[in-house]
């Protein structure tokens, strides 16, 4: 079923001369499939097909887009064991994780289907004319959201389904009425092709225009660069490293027509454990965080990489228990030898920093591509003065920052860059007396957590998955939940426009029966 070819709309193509294979990190060997990297002709074809498809796809009704999205979910489910087996062979992740991520991906598609079928997401706003107003008449003006055009989506290494081919970026772009060209991630190109095939079947079944979706293989950066620089690309979605996301952002900004890049990048997700919480439940929280740090081999963007607390005997006990519990957990496989190698390198570089002590570092022999978890500790003073300590080590690694008092703790948080999440652990209402600390943390993050762990991102309308730079390139938007659709649209106003020529969402009769803001009042009534 896996051909290794590029999907250009409804057609398969392998014009390029460069090929590559994916890798099974559990078995430490290449997979059998051979993938053909897209060449310049195939990139051009995919984008021209998408641009042509946009002419009709942007006008498709909410009901037809919803049917498309739901059918994609159906076709992904129909892949059944073939998808799960391929996913595991390309990632080293267990079957349970594969099935869970498949369910999440299907759920995302169905949530966007429900959103666009109802239709109010276009945020229709109508201010009717008042010709008799003095000293000047009031014009009739109406506004709604409209799709940007072709979106290029970069597959993520750590989420082959939920953040890749048919993941949240693609689902939300389709919902908005934007065609999608995916730059498949080379670490799971087979999984990507299977999902791309499912999307193509769904597109045909629901009569979507040829070119509404394409999937391009690439083992390096050249294909991605050409996609971002192409004048037919109107927006980019990316999940990955700060280095990669920033490179795309800069590239898009330098274009003759700059375009938005919505990149969700690195995060160390600071956790602040207040004194009473350490004293009363320090051991319990240590055990909880040992699991959170090693969950998924630490390969989540929400991995708790920094644990802050005020120096005290209870912090020493917390550190001891956390270290002991961490070492009880079996080492696990990382996604790829390159990721494991980078983890080992970055961990070693971090451990060499001045003033840092190692409290746990797994020393047992492990199979190839397995990560050895670690915890280190440093003073608040050293943390504030050395920004190297603020950087993410992607994997099962965390740092405890011991601050002399709350003032130093606040300064440590102030010294950090933007993050996806921040957590406060509190007991007996002590957080009530820490407003400066809470406000400082809030200014740095997109999601503020109370007495929990950052790992685990609920897919729902209230979820904010994004944060101040460099957690993401635009903190106003989320990459998770139905409001992710807002990234791929722009507002457009119609002034004194004939009613019969207006989009359905703005017509007097309100044929879509959606909620609209009419002269300042939210209502579903006709005018």
Buried (B, 14 or more C-beta within 10 A) or exposed (E): EBBBBBBBBBBBBBBBEBBBBBBBBBBEEEBEBBBBBBBEEBBBBBBBBBBBBBEBBBEBEBEBBBBBBBBBBBBBBEBEEEBBBBBBBBBBBBEEBBEBBBBBBBBBBBBBBBBBBBBBBBBBBBBEEEEEEEEEEEEBBBBBBBBBBBBBBBBBBBBBBBBBBBBBBBBBBBBBBBBBBBBBBBBBBBBBBBBBBBBBBBBEBBEBBBBBBBBBBBBEEBBBBBBBBBEBBBBBBBBBBBEBBBBBBEBBEEEEEEBBBBBBBBBBBBBBBBBBBBBEBBBEBBBBBBEBBBBBBBBBBBBBBBBBBBBBEBBBBBBBBBBBBBBEBEBBBBBBEBBBEBBBEBBEEBBEBEEBEEBBBBEEEBEEBBBBBBBBBBBBBBBBEBEEBBBBBBBBBBBBBBBEEBEBBBBBBEBBBBBBBBBBBBBEEBBEEBEEBBEBBEEBBBBBBEEBBBBEBEBEEEBBBBBBBBBBBBBEBBBBBBBBBBBBBBEEEBEEBEEEEBBBBBBBEBEBEBBBBBEEEEEEEEB
